[in-house]
Each structure stands twice: as structure tokens, then as C-alpha cells.
């Protein structure tokens, strides 16, 4: 069950501290802590709240020393919670971003800019940035918008529709959701197959210049010797030999 706004935090622990450290009446402590006076009396007698450590309401900012002193002097006075020093902001209502009336005519131009410069953004991200609808985004994308001919892409940050931090956040978020190749990840490039990067070794006995020709094509020895003999010229006769 939720604690009422005018009830101190940890009522029993607060009652224990007030019983031990002040001269307030049981009725005053009971009214402040939203307890029954008999329960406060049981705390004072040690019959209840055993093992509970007292919580100082002055340290937590729920009471002031002046308020306690006033209640001690005036038994009819009822303690009042002090105003909190820190205001907790209310949770923002989820929904499309509110766009001032003076800026609403700039939204189509901002949408067109986002579609051209950041195609990785999803419609939901664009809706968060400029406060538009999915129908409007689709109309601008397929140029069926009533004012499509007059639209000029404009940076939504420059137009004041969103902050640079918000835009960067959405772009980074969208980039992370893309596949590595589309996101421009350097590691996404595929290495060249080894068959293409390294020339195939020649077959055993062949060489690179012959396209892997096998040496099984034996050389004709007679042709080789005949070629060498023709290069050397005619052999001298025995009669012409010089000793």
C-alpha cells in the first residue's frame, strides 16, 4: 500500500526516534506518524518495534527542530511535515514531442532533411526528434505530401526542433542496429579469396611461365643435338685437322 503524502518515511522508525529523543506526547507522535496512540505507548514500553532503529526526521528533512520545540511547548499542536528541499521531477508523459505552433510549419523540411541525410533512422526516431506522425513521414518519403514541391531540407537542430545531442543519440542508436556492412564497419569488408590473391602453384614439374605445363612432355634429344650441331657449323675433316 502506498504511503500517504503527509506521512513521514518509515513511520515506525520515526516514532521510535521521537519517543527516545523528544518530550512529545503519544498523541502527537501518533498523529504525525499515522499510528495508533496505543501503538506508540507500546513502543515507549518496549513492547513493540523491537529491533527497529530510530530514524531522525530532522536529518532526513521531514521535521525541523523549531517545529518539534513548538509542539513540546503546545501539547495541542500537531506536527507538520517540512517542505522538501529537493523536488523530484515528474515522469514525462510518453508520446510525440510537443512542437510550438510557430515551428510546426518547419517540421516537413526537417523530416525531408532527416530522410536524405540519415536514411538509417526509423520512423519512430524521426517522430521522437521532430514530433510528427508516421503518416506525414510516409507522405514526404513518397512525395505525396500536399506541399512536397515547396519543401526544402533543413537541419532540425538549426530549426530548433531538437538538440544536437538528441540527434546524435538517435543516429548512433540507429547505426548500432544496422548490419556491420551497412554501418560502414571496417571489419565488414570481405577478404579476397586466397585463390585470387595467390596464383596457383604449377603442377609438379611445371613452371609459372608455361601455365603449369607438365614436364611429362619429354624433350626430343635428337632435335636438340641437331640444333646445336647446326649452330657450331660443319665439323672439320680428319685431313684438315691441325696437330
Secondary structure, DSSP 8 states (H G I E B T S, - for coil): ----TTS-SSHHHHHHHHHHH----HHHHHHHHT--HHHHHHHHTTSSSTT-----TTTTTS--HHHHHHHHH-TT--------SS--------SS----GGGGGGHHHHHHHHHHH-TT--HHHHHHHH---HHHHHHHHTT-STTGGG-----HHHHTSS-HHHHHHHHHHHHHHS-TTTTT-GGGS----HHHHS-----TT--GGGTS--TTS---HHHHHHHHHHHH-----STT---
